[in-house]
């Protein structure tokens, strides 16, 4: 009933996901929004790996194994980022990324 999506359709979707993620990285002020945008760009890269694995070397599972490792690394990155956000919120009472350049107070400086 519906035509089968070709490599062009999938690459267009991946480019759209990457563009939306990149826009979110540059426009968000909230740290969680920036993290979600980074995850969206990472998912577009994962989609590209799967697309090329499917259409170029469909008999091999190398791309699928690589994607599993990337997803595991992305999950670990998200946990570390959220821990940093919690620590940042405890000290600054905000998640505004424009305040991140003021992490070290003058009174708490060790130099």
N, C-alpha and C positions, 0 to 999 in steps of 0.2 A: 504494500500500500504506500509506504513512504520510501523514498530513495535512500540507499545506503550512504552514510556520510563518507566523503572522501578525505584524503589527507589535508586538502585545502580547507575544508570545513573545520577539522579539528585544530589545525594551526591557527585559523582565524579566532576560534574560541580561546585558545591558549594566549594569543596576543591580546585579546580583549581582557582576559583575567590579569595578565601582566600589567596592562595599562591602567586598569582600575586599582590594582595594588600599588603601583608607582604613584598614582595620583593621591591615594590615601596616605602614603608615606610622607609626601611633601606638604599635604594640607592639614593633616590631623595635628592637634595640639595635645590630645590625650594619649598617654603612653600605651594604653590598652588598644586604642584604635590604630596606633602605629604598629604594634605587634600583630594585630589582625591583618593589616595591609602587607606586612612582611611575609606572613604565612600565605597570603593569597599569591604573592609573586613566587614563592617557593612552590606552591601547588601548580602554578602555570609551568614551571620548569619540570616538575614531575610529570605533568601531562605531556610535555614535549618528549620526554624520554619514552613514555609509553607509546606515544604516536609513532615515533620512529622505530621502536622495537616491533610494533605491529605491522607497519607498512614496509619496512626495509628488511628486517630479519625476523620474520614471523615464526620461524621454526625454533628459534632460540629463546631462552628465558632469562638471558643476562639482564635485559632492561628491567624486567619485573623484580629480580633480586636486588638490583641497584635501587629501585624505587622503595623497596622495603627498608633498606638501610637509610635512605634519605628521610623517610617518614619517622623512623626511630630517632634519628638525629634531630629532626624538627620538634619532636615531642620533648626531648631533653632540653633543647633550646628554649622552648616555651616555659618549661618548669623553672629554669634558671632566670629567665626574664621576669616571670611573675614573682619570684623571690626578691629580685631587685626592686620591682615595683612596690612590693609590700614594705621593704626597708625604706625606700624613698618616701612613701606615703607616711610612714611613722615619723620621719624627721621633718618633712616639709608640709604635711597635711594637704597635699595636692599631687595630682598625677600629670600636671602640665609640663610638657617636655621643654618648654622655654625656660623653666626654672632649673633645669638640670645643670646649667653652667654655674650655678651657685650652690653646689653640693657641699663644699667645704666652707664653714663659717670662719670668719677672721679670728674669733676667740678660740677656736678649736684647732687652729693650724699648728703643725708640729715643727715648722721651719723657722 
